[in-house]
Amino acid sequence: MNLDKKVIAAVSTAVQMYLLAEQEALAGMQQAAAAGPPRPAYSPYLMAGRQAAMEVRWTWQMRLPR
């Protein structure tokens, strides 16, 4: 089997460039995730309001079949 050194160099360079591009894309996604908007802090008042709204809805749902 005859191996041409130019072909081997071209293939290895292409693989190296692909791996480098993949690493750069991964680093870009990690930076975008880290630079995203801050998440709102946990608020017990917010959770209590949601729970109250769900209880009202549940109460109405239980009264409707009667």
ZITA-V915570 format. One record per residue. RES is the residue in one small letter. PSI is psi in radians with two decimals (NA if undefined). OMEGA is omega as a letter, one per 40 degrees, with the letter a starting at -180 (NA if undefined). Layout:
BEGIN
res->(RES | RES)
psi->(PSI | PSI)
omega->(OMEGA | OMEGA)
END
This chain:
BEGIN
res->(m | n | l | d | k | k | v | i | a | a | v | s | t | a | v | q | m | y | l | l | a | e | q | e | a | l | a | g | m | q | q | a | a | a | a | g | p | p | r | p | a | y | s | p | y | l | m | a | g | r | q | a | a | m | e | v | r | w | t | w | q | m | r | l | p | r)
psi->(2.24 | 2.03 | 2.17 | 2.27 | -0.55 | -0.67 | -0.75 | -0.75 | -0.71 | -0.74 | -0.79 | -0.63 | -0.71 | -0.73 | -0.74 | -0.75 | -0.67 | -0.80 | -0.67 | -0.74 | -0.66 | -0.73 | -0.71 | -0.68 | -0.71 | -0.72 | -0.66 | -0.70 | -0.66 | -0.66 | -0.68 | -0.67 | -0.65 | -0.54 | 0.13 | 3.00 | 2.56 | 2.53 | 2.48 | 2.56 | 2.73 | 2.29 | 2.04 | -0.52 | -0.70 | -0.78 | -0.67 | -0.67 | -0.73 | -0.72 | -0.71 | -0.73 | -0.69 | -0.64 | -0.68 | -0.78 | -0.74 | -0.71 | -0.78 | -0.67 | -0.59 | -0.45 | -0.47 | -0.72 | -0.34 | NA)
omega->(a | i | i | a | i | i | i | i | a | a | a | i | i | i | i | i | i | a | i | i | i | i | i | i | i | i | i | i | i | i | i | i | a | a | a | a | a | i | i | a | i | i | i | i | i | a | i | i | i | i | i | i | i | i | i | i | i | i | i | i | a | a | a | a | a | NA)
END
